[in-house]
Amino acid sequence: MNPPSNANRALDRRLVAVCLLCVAAVLAGCTAISGGDEDLPDSDEIEETYSSLDAYSATFVFNSSSETPESIERVSPSRTEGELTVRPGTGELYRTVKSGNGPNSRTVVSNGTVVWVYEESTNQARRIEVAWTNNQRRQLRQIVSRINRNRSQGESESALPIVPIGIGDGLGGDTDSGSTAGLNVSTTAAYEGTELVDGREAHVLTVESTDESEVRGRWTYYLDTEWYVTLRSTSNLTIDGKQLRTSFRLQNITFDPKIPTDQFEFTPPDGATVTGPKVNVGQYGSREQLTEVTDLRVPDPDVPAEFEFETARRSFSESTETISLRYTSDVATLTISKRDTILNLSVDDRSREVQIGDRTGVYLESPRQDQLRWGCPETTQSVRGSLPLKTLVDIAESIDC
């Protein structure tokens, strides 16, 4: 078989990136209880209940497979198993992962501020400093809010972002999970009633792309009706003709288990190679927290009233620091970024000049998210989102250099 082309490699990378965000594929074993006429609690009740849970532990199974219909080439299905313990309100996590029938291949431990990722096969430990925030649960709240609003107003379509819900509700260790966070897909969202997942009743939420979407797919999430833990998630995704199916499922779940006092602390084994990420990334629960850790002047934008702050982010390498603020509404995402270098803002056949007050910016339209970028002394700033150009300009004009 010929090696994959560069185009196929790029497509595979896109599929893997989305897979990180949209963990799950169709997996049998649920028993229907009711249709879509049951009540779905509001998002505040769901999150308050989830956060009040001291801890839960479970085993999990994650499966994935992909294929290209035009080719006989198929990627062999993969199966990952493991165990996890999660404290929803603090970001503390202990997770062991096995590949196939072998020993533990990866251990992820988070105390809410430091994440360790240990690879047993290479005896390597990676230490990552983070500020605890669970963006996946925030975005799950968006789905619930949108579904409830749709049902009360008789609507169905929106521009909901693809929601990253993965192992342990997306907690810990997956530092690249934001790689496609800006992807917006025109979708419908619906509540499908309740089903049984391993004997526990679960609310069933679905998000499905429309015919106009660049990415085609269907995502289903099963929330425990007592504690609102994600018991199961499934997806069937197609990009450029290549199909990806993934599935995630909790099993043998125990609520409020007895946890050793050192469960969420990690000490690298003797002889282990300890490293840090090539690009250090920190996430923060407020603009003020970001201000405390950077010398850059953090933007204070005027955003549309329907947008709420979601998270702040700081990434830096040896030569570049980038900070960003992310906002979400029921139907869109908005990101304001600043970089401590001056980028080339020349216009090409995909962009055009736009006036931003007394400054000149460059506007780039994209099937995913449009971007408005402009220069300041020693920095470059941008506003990115699936919003009208006039709205992006208004937001940019509110931001000082």
N, C-alpha and C positions, 0 to 999 in steps of 0.2 A: 504494500500500500504506500502511495506517495505521501511524503510529509505534508502537514497542513500548510496552506498558503498563509501569507501575512494577513490577508483579509479574513480568513477563517479564524486565525489567532485573535484578531481584534474582536470578531464577533463572539468568540468564546469568552474573552475578557468581559465584554458587555453582559453576557449571560451570567457569568459568575458574579459580577458586581450586583446585578439585580437579584440574583439568588441570595446574596448575603442579606439583602433587605427584605425579601419576600419569601421567607422560609416556608415551604410546604407543597405537597401534591396530593392527588386523590388517594385516600387510604380507606379501605373498607372497615366496617365494624361498628358503625353507629346505628342506633335504633331510633326511628322517628317517634316523637311523643305528640307534637302538635304542629299546626301550621303557623302562619305569620301573624296571627291576631293576638298573641300574648303581649303583655306589656314588657318593654325594655326599659330598665331604670335609666335615669339621666346620668350623664357622664360624671358629674360631681359625686353622686352616690357610689358609682362604680369605683372611682379612684379613692374615695375616703375609706371604703370597705377594704379594698385591696391593700392600701397603705397601713391599715390598722392590723393586718395580719402579721404576727411576730415573725413567722418563718414558715417555709414549706420545703419538703425534700421529695425527690422523685427520681425514677430512672427515665431516660428518654431515648427515642429512636428518630434518626433523621435519614431520609432516603432522597436520592436525586438521580435523574437520568435525563439525557438529551439526545436528540436525533435531528437530522436534516432530511426531509422527505425526498429531495431531489438526488440524494446520494445513498449508497449502501452503507456509508460510514456511520457508525453509531458509537456513542460513548458508553462504555459499560456502566450499568447502574452502580452507584456507591451507597453504602450503608454505614452509618455512624451510630454507635451506641455509647451511653455514658450515664453518669449519675450527677445530680446537682442538689445543692441546698441554697436557698435564696432568702434573704431578709428584704421584703419589698420596700420598706420605708427608709432604708439606709444605704442601699447599694452594695451591701455585703453579699458575697457570692463565693461558693466553692463548687467547682465543676471539673469532673474528670471525663475524658473523651477516649473512646476506643475506636479503632478502625478495624472492621472485620472481626476476626476471632482472636486478635493479638492482645498483648497487654495494654495498659493505659499508655496512650501515645502523647497525650497533652493534658496538663492540669492548669486550670485558670483559678486564681484566688484573688478576690478583691475585698479590701476592708472599707471601701467607699471612697478612699483617696489615693490608694496605690493598688494597681493591678499587676500581678505576676502571671506570666505565661511561661510554663515550663514544658520543654520538649524532652521526653524521657529518652528517646532513641539517640539524640545527640548530646544529652546532658547540658542543654542550654536553657538559661532562664532570662527572660526579658522583663524589665521593670518599667512600668508606665505610670506616671503621675497623672491623676485625673481629678476633676472636681465633679462630685456625683450629680448626675442628672439623667433621667430616664426618658430620652426623647421618644422611644418607641411607645411608651405608655401615653405620652402626650398626644402622639398622632393617633393612637387608638381612640382617645377621647374625641378626636375630630370625627372619626367615623360614627361613633355613637351619637354625637351631637347632630351630625348631618342626617343620619337616619331618622332620629326623633323629629327633627324639623321637617324633613320631607314628608313624614307620615301625617304630621299635623297640618301641613299646607298642601298635601296632595301632589308633591313634586317627587322627582326621582333622579334627574341628572345633576352632576356637579363636575368640578375639576379636582376631585380629591387626589392628594398625592398618594403614590404607592406607599404602603405603610410597612415599615420594617418591624416585624415581630418574629423573633427567632428563638433560639435556645434560651430558656429561662426568661422569657419576655424581653429578650435583647440585652440582658444584663452582662456586662463585663467582658473584656478580652478581645472584642472585635473592633479594633481601633479604626479599621478602614470602612466601617459601616456607613459613613457619610458620603461615600464615593459617588452615589447616585441619589443623594438625598434631595437634590433639586429637581428630580424628574417629576413632571406633572402629566397625568394621563386623564383624558376625558372619560368619566366613568358613571355608572349607576351604582347606588348603594342601597342595600335592603336588609331588613330583619326577617329571618326565615323561621322564627319560633324557637323551639328547644328540641334538643336531641340528647340521647345518652352517649357519653364517652366513657368507656370502662366503668359503667355503672353509676356515673355522676351526671346529673342534669346540667346541660350547657346551653347558653344562648348562642344562636348561630347568626353570624353577620357575614354578608357577602359584598364584595366590591368587584364590578365587572366593567371592562373597557367597552367603549362604544365603537361604532364603525369608523369614527373620525380619528381614533387614537393611533399614534405611531406604534405604540406597544400594545399588543393584543393579549388579553389574559383574564383570568378569573381567580380571585383570592377569597378564601373562606376562613373565618376565625371562630373558634368555639370557646366561649368564656364560661367558666364555672359559675353557676347561678348563686352559689353561696359566697365565694371569696373573689370571683372574677379573675382568677388566674387563667392564662391561656392554656387550655388543656390540649388543644390540637389546632393545627393550621394547615391548609392545603392550597396549592396553586397550580395552574396550568398556563404557561407563559410562552408566547411566540414573538420572536424578534427576527425580522428579515428572513422569514421562512424556517428558522431553526426553533425547535420546540424544546422547552425545558419543563420538566415535572419535578416537583420537590414535595416532601412531606415531613412534618414534625409532629411528634406526639409524646405527651407525658404519660407515664405508667407508674403504678405502685405509689401513688402520691400520698404523702402524710402531711397533715397540717399541724403546726405547732409542735414539731418534734423536739426532743432533747438534743441540744447542740453543745459540743465541747467548747470550752472558753477560748481555745486557740484555733477554732475551726477556720476563721477568716484571716489568719496570719500565715505567712510563708517564709521559710528560710531556705535558700538554695542549698542543695546537697553539696558535700565536699567534692571539690574538683570541678564543679559546674562552671561553665562560661557564662558570665553575667553581662548582658548588653542592655542598651536603651534603644528606642526607635530612631531611625535615621532622621525622621522629622518628628519633633516633639509636639504633641497635640494636647491641649487642655480644653475642657468644656466647663462652662460656668452657668449657674442658675440665675444670674442677674447681670445687668450691665455694670452694676457697681462692683461685682466680684471681678469682672474683666478689667475694670479700671485699676484695681489694686495690683495687678500682676504685669501690666504693660506700661512702657513709657510713651507709647503712641497716644494721641488724643482720640479717645473712643467716640465715634459718632453718636449723636443724640437726635435721631431723625423724627420728623413728624410723619407718622404712618397713618393710613386710613383707619377709621374708627373700628372697623370690623376685625382688624388684625390684633393679635395678642403676642407678646413676647414669648418665645419658646426656649431659646438657648443662645449663649454666647460661646465663641470659640477662638482659641489662639493657637497658631501653629508657627513654628520657627525652626530654621536650620542654622547653619553657621553664618549664612549671609543674608537671610531674608526672614522677616516677621510679617505675618498676616493675621489680622483680627477680623471678626465678623459677628454680626447680630442677625439672628434668624427669627422671623415672625410668621405666624400662620393664622389663617381664617378657616372657615368651614370649607372653602373652595379653592384656596390658593396658598402658596408659600412666597415669602419675600426675604431676600438676604441682602444686607448692607455690609460691604467689606472695605477694608483699608490695608494697603501694603506699603512697607517702608522703602520701596524702590519706585523709580519712575519708569513706567512701561511705554513702549512705542504705541502711540495713539493714532497712527496713520489710518486713513480710510482706504478700504479695498472694495471689491465688487460685492461683498456681503454686508457692508456697513455704510453708514452715512453720518455726517456731522450734525450735531444737535446743539442748540444754544441752551445753556443752563445758567440763567441770570447773566452775569458778565463773564462767564467761562464757556469754553467750547468743549463739548464732549463727543464721544463716538457711540452711536447706537447700533447694536447688532441684534437682528431678529433671529430667532431660533425656534425650531419645532418644539423644543422643550421649554426653555425659558428665555425671554428677551433680556438683554443686558445693556445698561447705560454706564459708560466708563468715562472718567475725567481725571485730569492731572491737578495736583496741588504741589506747592514747594516741598520737594523731597518725598512725596507720597503719591500713590495712585488710589483712587476710590471708585467704587462701583455700586450700582443697585441692580439686582437681578430678580425677575419674577414674571409670571404670566399675567401681566397687567397692561392696560393701555399706556402708550408712550407718554401721554400727558401726565398720567399718574406717576410714572417713574421720574419724569422731569420735576414734578412738584416735590417729590420726596428728596431728590438730589439737591434742589435749591434750598431745602431746609437744613442741609448738612454743611457745617463749617469745615474748612481745611484743618 
